[in-house]
């Protein structure tokens, strides 16, 4: 291989640089906080137990329950399991591994879709008390049964402690733990060194394609650093060995991670000393980032990002610390103030865009796929604030949730309500709206109400109000959206409402056949008890804006399919926008989208529609744009509309934009540790970056970099793009990384987006996520951003 764009430094640098590298190389010792001896006896017992391991029953269905030997790998910090029958003969490749960092929580009892299905007919089974579920980011749950109550308690306690431990670990320690894990994983014969073959396999996993000669060159440099760190003056590296000890491996990775583009910025401000004083660092922030930081903030950056204790004490920042700062929260592409609630949360609900999902229970398509309680948990943890529940009579007398007239599976209404109650306010304290499509008989409606009142208690919002409340007034409250009787009557009263069924638009032949059985214009019976649960989100059958003005109030919500809504956007934009200043709208996908595809949410946001419900199980461009929108305001699921959309006297209502045109310049400099395509161990990326600007129609634009061959570890593009943005208040910026496939469709490997008004300026780092929105352990883009007035 003649050349390869990895940026590592073969030249001899000043002593301070060597000191930093040596310091990092010596830091591989396991974090003392994980040492069982440092904890109370009960924690120590649990950690020792899960480390030694034991047999658990792994449950996948009522017909698939197998004995597996589980243990925690303390080097990899992973839960490892293997067949009980073959664990003494099996190789490492035969075992399954779940990183502790990917475990969201440990649930006790029958709290997974798998366990609910297995014990549905036998809820008094003794093993239920020994069930626990390992919930994993982006994967199906791991559902386990312990052999006895003591081992059950130890597994739950030990795994929960490890999750808490990882949550508290600082980035420097986490990196070293990851390197420790990598070394152990690729040291196949466990002799304490990596051979050239093992190094090349490791580099491929790190998304780097090199030949053995190039790998040897980097290894020799790493050995020199370690020799110097051992004070071996006069010694030289002997021979051409490319084997690496653990300490040499860390130095090797340090060299790979050095970025020339970052070092060039550093040298503009270090005055030739190889380090940045607080004054130097302050100057960098003022000139490059257009931000004035206080002395305390500058000191906090040095304390947080500098790995060398001696340099922290001075205090100064080395090139290594500067690189760490570039990947820290300080340099995140999302401005610091946007990482928390920063908008006025005292406006009425109709003044906010609200993160929403359609048919939340569905895991796949709209016709035959599974329905899962887990989908509600994932949605609420992703910040979604409006979920949908389609309720039907259950065969056993209890209501169920599924997509009516289809072959989708059924789940318990009570289980859905319990999951919503348990996770509603885990990531956001602002209200959750449950959009109920009710098809239940009167008896099962009463059961619905009984379960909601029992489970939600005082969280359930049923108070009468003279105006639409604000998110602050509705903190930790649950709002039921649905049909309501036109008059208030006593308990036991039964009235009639129009039966509005979203499934009526479906093009599936089986569904059409079922719908023909319903009488045209058929009325649905509704109990007063269920009607009483619905206060400020009362479904309104929209026919015209004239009728809307006469026959509805702020308590009503327009429920409109995408086709009809798009027609309103095109023909009656001003009327729709105006109605959304005092009343809410919900837009849902056409029934023809049986594959769970999505529509573009932008036309409806532009017209002020608050709830734009998407099929969030499909990680397409539309869902990624939706996630980007709600990265604003701290990811709370509520984003305040621009003032000109709330003020009927603004020019926007006449079709003009506010006079705040901007020129957005984004220079895509480089990437770092991009993820493998489809999480495959083999193959190296040929990455390129696509920038999507969404917003008002004239602002919709796309640009892309050239591709870089065979380097997903630290590709360099140095490509600048300029966009004229006419309405920055509604603009959304999406960064997507693709792998080029010469003969196939390019594959998206990572993405991240956010509102333009949340973009930080100067040098910024994008912390990428998977296509379906899950955080990555690593994977960043390095950018330079400027936002200037257009002068129009």
N, C-alpha and C positions, 0 to 999 in steps of 0.2 A: 504494500500500500504506500503510494507516494506521499500522500498528505491526508490530514484529517483535522477537522476544525475543532478539536478539543483544546481548551485554553489552559495549559498548565505551565508552570514557570520552571525552566531548567537552569536559569541563571542563579548565581549566589546573591541573595538579598541581604540587607542589613541584619544585624543580630536580633533586633526586636522582632522581625518577622520570623526568624528561626525559633525564637522563644515562644511565640504564639503557637506555631506548629508543634513544637515539642510538648507544650502544655496540653494541647488537644490530644496528642498521641498518647499521653500518659493517663488519660482520664477514662480508660475503658473499664475500670473497676465497677462492679455492680453498685447501683445506688444504695447507700446504707439504709434508706427508708424501707427498702424491700426486705432487709434482713429480718427474719422472723424473731431473732433474739431481742429486737428493739421494741417489740409490741407486747401488749398484755397477754396473759396465758391463753385466753380464749381465741384471740386472733392468731397467736403463734400456733396453736393446735390446728386451726383451720388451714393455715398456710402450709404447714407440714403435711397435712392430710391430702390436700389437692395436689401438692408436689409429688407425693408418693403415688397417688392415683388409686383408682378402684373401678369396679365394674358397675355400669349403669345400663338401664334398658333404654335404647333409643327408639322412639316411637314416631312412625311416619303415617300410619293409618291403623285402623282396627286389624288389618291383615298383615301389617309390616311392623313387627316389634322385635328388635334384635339386641343381643348382649354385646356391649362394646366396652373396651377398657379405656378409661379416660384418665388423663393426667395434665397438669400444667407444666409446660416447659418454661423454666425460670430464665433461661437465656433468651429464647425467642419471645418470651411473654405471650404465650399462645396456649390455647386449649387444644390438646392433641388427643385423637382417639383412633382406635384400631380394633379389628375383630378380636373378640375374646379367644376364639378358637385358634387363631394363627398368630397371636401377638409375639410369641417367642421365636417364630420362624420368619416373620415378615421383615421386609426391608423398610427403610425410611420412606421410600416412595409409596408404600402401601398405606401409610397413615394419612388421616385427614387432619387439617389444621385450621383453627379459627383464631385469628389474632385477637388478644384481649382488647386492643384499641378499637376493634370493630364491634364490640359487644355494647349495646345500648343499655341493657338492664337485665336483671335476673328476676323473673316473675315466679312467685310461689303459687302453687295450686293449679286449678284447671283454667288457665288464662291464656289459651292459644286456640286457634281454629282446629288444630290437630286434636288436642285433648277434648275439646267440646264435641267433636265428631266421634271420638273413640268412646267417651263415657256418656254419650247422649242418652242411652237407654239404661244406664247403670250408674247413676250419680251417687250411689251409696257405696261404691267399690272402695275397699280399704286403701288401695294404692293411690287414690286421689290425694291423700294427705302427704304422699311422698313424691308428687309431681312438681317439677319446676321447668321453666322455659328460659332458654338463652336466646334473647332477641338480638339479631345481628343486622347491622346496617346493610341494606341493599340485598339481603338474602332471606330465604325462608327461615323460620324459627327452628331451633334445635330443641326438641321436646324430650325430656328425660325423666325416668323414674328411678329413684334410689332404692336399694334393697331394704333399708331400714331407716327409722326416723333419725338416728344419730348421724349416719353418713349424709342424709338429706340436709340436715342443719349445717354440717361442716362444709358441704359443697356450696350451699347458698352463701354462707358467711365468707368463705375463702374467695369465691369469685367476685362477690361484691366489694371486698376489700381491694382486690387487684384493680377493679374498675375505678374505684376512688383514687387509688394510688396513681394510675396513669393520668387521671384528670388533673392531678396536682403537679405533675412533672413539668419542669421548665423545658423549653425547646432544645437547649444545649444537651441536657441529659437524655432527652428523648432521641436525639440524633445518635448519641453514643450507644444507647441501647439498641437502636436499629442496626448500627454497624456491627455490634456484638452478635446480633442475630444473623446478619448476613454471613459473617465469618463462620459461625457454627454451621449454618446451612450448607455452605459450599466446601467446608473441610470434610470431604466425604469419608476419608479414612481416619478422621479424628486424631491426626498426629500433631496438631497444633500449628501447622503451616499450610499455606495454599500453594499448590503446584501451578505450573503454567496453564495446564488444562483447566484446573479449577478457577483460575483467575479469568480466563477467557469466557467460561460459562457465566461467571458472576458479572462480567462486563456486559454480556448480552442481556442479562436480566436488568441491568441498569440502563439499558437502551443505548449501548455503545457498541459499534462494530469496529474492531481493530484486529490487526494481525499480531502474531506472537512477538515480532520484532519491536513493534510499537509498545506493546504491554511491557516488554523487558526494559525498555528505555525509562518508562515511568517508574517501574519497580526499583531500578538502580538509584533514581533520584530519591525515592522514599527511604531507601536504605541509608543513604548519605545523611538524611535528616535525623534518622534514629541514632546513627553512630555519633553524630554531633551532640544529640540530647544525652547520650550516655557519657559525655565528656571524654570520648576516646580520641584525644588529640593525636594527629599523625596517622591514625588508622585509615585505611581505604577499604572500599567494598571489594571483596575478593571474588574473582571469577565472573561468570556471566549468569549466576543462578537467578532465576526469577521466582523462587519461592519466597513467600512473605509470612513473617510471624504476625501475631495479632497487632502488635504495636506498629510494625511496618505497614500493615494493612490500613490502619487509621491514617498514617502519614500519606499513604497512597491515595486514599479517598480525599484527604485535604487538598492534595495537589490537583485532583480531578475537578474539585469544586471551585477552584479559583477561577474568577471570571475577569478577563482582560478589560471588558467594558466597564466593570465596576471599579477595577483598580485604576483606570484612567481618570475616573471622576474623583477618586480618593486623592490622587496625586495633584489635582488642581488646588487642593486645599491643605496638603500636609506640609508645605514649605520645605520639602526635601527631607523631612525628619522621619518619615515612615510611620507617623502617628498624628492623630487629630486631637488638639487640645479643646477644651470646652469652647474657647473663642473661635477656633477653626470650624468646629461643628456647627456653631451658631451661624457663622457666615454661610456655610453650605445651605442651611435651612432657609436663610433669608434670600439668598441669590437664586438658588435652584428650585426651591419649593414654594417661594413667595409666602413664607410663614415665619412669624416671630415667636420663638419658643422661649420660655422662661428659663433661668438658670437651673431651677429644680427639674424641669422637663429634660434639659440637656443631660443633667447628672443621671436621671432615671434611664435615659437611653444607654449611657455608658455602663451603668450597673447591670442593665438587662442584657445587653448585646455583647459586651466584651468578655471573652472566655478566660483571659489571663488575669489572675488575681493581682499580680504586680502592677499591671497596666490600669486595672480598675482603681487601684489605690492611688495612682498618681494625680488625678484621673485623666486618662487619655484613651482614645479608641484606635485600635490597630486596623490594618486592612481586613483581618479576619472578622473583627467586631463590626466593621463597616459593612461587610457582606452580610453579616447576621442582621444588622439594622435594616438592610434593603429588603429582607424577607420578613420583617417584623410587622406588628400592627401599625407602627408609625408610618410605614411606607405603603400600606395597603391601598389599592386603587380606590377603595371606598373610604372617603374621608372619615376621620375619627368621630366627628359629631354625628355622622350618619349611621354609625355603628350602634347607636342608642336612639331612644325616642327623642326627636327634636322638633316635631311639629305640634301645632295646637290641637289638643285632643278634647277640647270643649265645644266643638262644633256639632251640630246635629248629624246623625248617622248618614243622612243623604249627601253630606259634603265629603264623603270618603270613598275611595275605591277599596273594595273588600276582597281579599284573597279567597277564591271559591273553587269548589270541585263539583263535578256532575256525576251522579250515580256512584258516589264515593265507595260503595261496597264492592264494586267490580274490580277484579284483578287483571282482567284481559278484555275480551270483546264483549259486546252487548247482547249476544245471543246464547252462547253455550258455555262461556267461561265460568270460573269459580267466583262466588261471593265470599268475602273474607272480613271478619271483624278487624283483622290486622290492618286493613286498608284505612280505617278510621284513625288508628293509632299513628300510622305513617303520615297521614294528611295533617293531623293536628300537630305533630312534631315538626312538620315542614312549615308551620305557620299559617296553614289554611284556617280561615275563620268561619266559612259557611260550608257545611257538609249536607249531603242529601240522603234521605232515608225513604225508600219505597216500601210501604207497609201493606201486608196482605194477611188474610186469615191463615193460621197454621192448622195443620191436621189435628194436633193434640189440644186445640183450644187456646193456644197462645200465639200471638202475632209473630210473623216472620218477615224478613227483609230479603227481597230478591227483585229481579227485573221481570215484571209480570208478563205472562203470555210467552215466555222464552224458556229455554232449557238451562238457564243459569241456576246455580245451586242456591239453597236457602240457608239463612242464618237467623239466629234468634234475635228478635227485637230487643229483648231485655239485655242480651250480651252486648249489643251495639250501644244501648244507652249507658251501660256500665263503663264501657271503654271510653265513650265520650266524656263521661264524668271524671274518669281517672286521669285523662290526658289533656283535657280541654285547655288548661292554663299552665301547662308545663313550660312552654316557650313564650307565651304571650298572655298577659293578664286581661286583655281586652275581649269583649263579648264574642261568644260563639253562637252562630245562627244555625238551627237545624231545620232544613227545608224538608217538610214531611209531605209526601204524596200518599194520601190515605185511601186505601181500597178495602178497609176492614169492615166487618159486620159490626153492629152496635155492641154486641157483647165483647168483642175483641178490642173495640175502641176503648171501652171502659178499662180493660186490662192495660192498654197502652198508657192511659192517663195515670192509673194506679202506679205503674212501674216508674214513669217519669217523675211523679211527685215523690215516690219513695227514694229513688236514686239521686235526683238533683236537689231535693229539699229546698232550702232558701235560695239556691242558685237560680232556680227557675223564675224567669221574669214574667209576672202576671199582673203587675200593678197598672192601673189606669194612669194615663199621662196626658197633659194638656198640649204637649209638643213632643217632637221627636227627640229622645234623649241623645246625649253625646257618648262617645266611647268611655270617657272618664266616669260618667254617671253609671255606666253599665259594666264596670270592671268586675270580672269573675261572675258574670251572669250569663245564663243560657236562654236564648230567645227561640221560641218555636214559631216557624213560618208555615202557614197553611190556610185552608179554607175556614171561614168563620160565619156563624149564623148572623143574620141581619138584625136580630133583636135578642135581648138578654132575657132568659127565662130561668126557672128554677131547676135544681138537680133532677135528672131523670127525663127532662124534656128532650124530644127528638125533632129535629128540623131537617130541611132539605137544602142542598147546595148543588150547583152544577158540577158534573163530574169532568174535571179537566185532566186528561191523561196524556202525559208526554209520549207514551208509547203509541198513541194514535197516529203519529207521523212515520212510524217505522215501515220500511219497505219489505221486511221479511214476510214471506208468504204465510208462514204458520201464524205469525202475529196478526196479519190481516184477517185470517180466517177466524181467529178468536175474537177479534174486535167486532166482526160482523154480527156476533151473537148479542152484542149490546144494543139496546133500543136507542135509536137516534134521539138526542136531547134528553137522555135518561138522567134523572136526578139521583144524587147520592144522599143517603140518610147520614146525619151527623149528630152525635150526642152533644148536649150542652156542656158536659164535662170537658170534652176535647176542645170545643169551641172556646171555653174559658181560658185555655192555656195559650191562646193566640191573641196577642194584644197589638203589637206595633208592626208586625209583618203579615198582614192579612192579604191573602192572594186576591188579586183583582183581575177579572176577565177583561182585558183591554180590547176595545173595539175602535175607538176614535178618541182624539184629544178633546173634542167637544164634550163627549160623554164623561171623559176623565175629569174635566174641570167641574162638571155639575155633580157627578155621582161618586166621587172618591175623596179621601182625606189623606193627610200625612201618614196615617196608620196603614194605608194600603201599599202593596208592592205589585208592580206590573210584572207578570211572568210571561216572557215573550220568546218564541223560538228564534233561532238565528236567521232563518229566511225572512220571516216577517220583520224582525228587528233591522235587518240590512235594508229592507225596503223603506223602513221609516228613516234610517240614516240618510238614504239617498234622496228621498222625496220630502221628508218633513224634519230635517235636521234641527232646525231652530225650535220647533215645538217639542221634540224629544229632549233636547238639551234643557229647555226651559222647565219642563215637567220634572226633570231630575234635580232641580235646585230645591224642591220642596217634598219630593216623594222618591221612593227607591224603585229601581228596576232590576230584574234578574233576567239574564239572557242565557239560554241553554242550547246545546247542540241539536241539530236536526236529527230526526229519527233514522234518517238514511245512513248515519255514521255508525253502522253496526260494527265496524272494525275498531271503534273507539278512537278514530282520528279526530282532529280538532279544527276549529275555524280560527281566523285571525282575530284576536281580541281588540286590536287597536281601533277599528271603526267605532266600537261601542264605548271604549274609554273616551275617545274623542267627543262623543256625544253625551258624556257624563254618566253613563250607566255604571252603577256601583258594583253589582254582582255579575261577573262574567264567568259562568261556570264551565270549566274545561274538564276533559277526561284526563285527569292528572296521572293515570297509570301509563300513558303513552308519552315517552320522552321526546316529542317532536319539537320543531322550532317554535311552535306556538306556545307550548308549555314552558319552554326555556325563556321566551320573552315574558311570560307571566311571572315566572320566578324572578326575573330581572327587575320587573316593576316593583315587586314587594321586597326587594333588598333594601329599599328605602325605608326610612323611619324606624330603623332598628330591627327590621324583619318581624314586626308585630302583626302583620296581616292587614293593617289599616294605613292607607296613604292618603293624605289630605289632597283634595283636588286643587289645582291652581286657582288663585283668586278670580281670574277672568272667567272661570267656568261656574263660579258660585254667584257672580254678580251679573244680573240680567242686563245691566246698562253697559256692559263692556262691548267692545267692537267684535269680540269673538262670536257673539250671537248673530252678527251680520256677516260672518264669514271671513273676517280679517284677523291676523295674528297680532299679538302685542309687539310693539317696536323694540324687541330685545334680541335681534338676530346675533348669532355668535359664529365665530370661526373656531371649530374644534380641530386641533392637530394632534394626531396620535402617531408616535414613532414606535413601531414594534421592534425593539432592539434584539431581544434574545428570549429563549426559553430555558427552563432548568428542570431536570428530572421529570420529564413528561411521562405519563402512564403508558403501559403497554396496551396495544390494541386488544380489546376483548379480554383483557387480563391474562393473555397468554404468556407463558414463560419464554417461548422462542420467538425469534424475529425482532428486527429493529425498525423503528419508525422512519418514515420519510415525511416529516411533518411540514404542514403549512398552516397559516392562521387566516381565518375569515373574520372580518369585522362587519357586523350588521348594525345599522342605525335604523331604529323604528320610531314612529311618532306620527305627526301629521303627514299626510300623503307626500307632500313635497320634500319632507325630511327623510323618507325611506331610501336608504342607500346601502351598498355593499362594496367591500374592497377585500383584497386578499394578497398575502405575501407570496413570494416564490417558495417552492418546496426545498427543503434541505435533505439531501440523501443520507441515509444510514446514521442518523444521529438524533435520538430522542432525549439524550442526556443534557446537552447544552447547545442546541442549534442557535445560530446567529442569523438574523434577517436584516437588521438595520434599514428597515423600510418605513418611510414616512407617508402618512395619508392626511389629507385636508378635507374637511367637510364643512359646508355652510349649513347652519342649523337655524331655521326660521322660527321654530317654537321650542326652545330648549326645555321649557317647563314640562313638556310631554314627551321629550326624546328619551329613548332607551338605547343603551350601548351594550352589545353582546359580543363577547370574544369566544370564538370556537376554534378548536385545534383539530385538524383532520390528519389522517394518515393516507398518503397517496397510494392508490392501488392501480397499477398501470392498466390492467385488463378488467377491473371491477369497479364498482361504485366506491368512492372514497368513504372512509370510515371515520366518524366523529369519535375522538378519544377523550376529549375533555371540553369544558365550557364554563363560562361565568358571565353574568351580565348584571347591570345595575342602571338606575336612572341617571341621566346625564348630570342632573344637579347634585349627585352624590360623588361625581368624579373628583379625585384629588388631582392637583397639578404638579408639574415637575416630574422627577423620577418616581415611578410607582411600580408595585408588584401586584400581579393578579394571582390570587390563590385559586387555582382551578378546581372545578368539581366534575364528577362524572356526568354523562349525558342525562342521567335521571336525577341529578341534583344532590348526590351524596358527596360529602367532603372526601378529599384525597389525602393520603399521608404526606405526599409530596406532589409537586407539579405546579410550576409557576411560569408566568410570562413577565418579562421586564420591559417596561414602557417608559416613554417620556411624553407627557401630555401638556398641552397649553390650550387655554380657552380665552379668546379675545373678542372684543366687540367688533361686529362686522362693519359698522359705520353707515349702515343703510338708513 
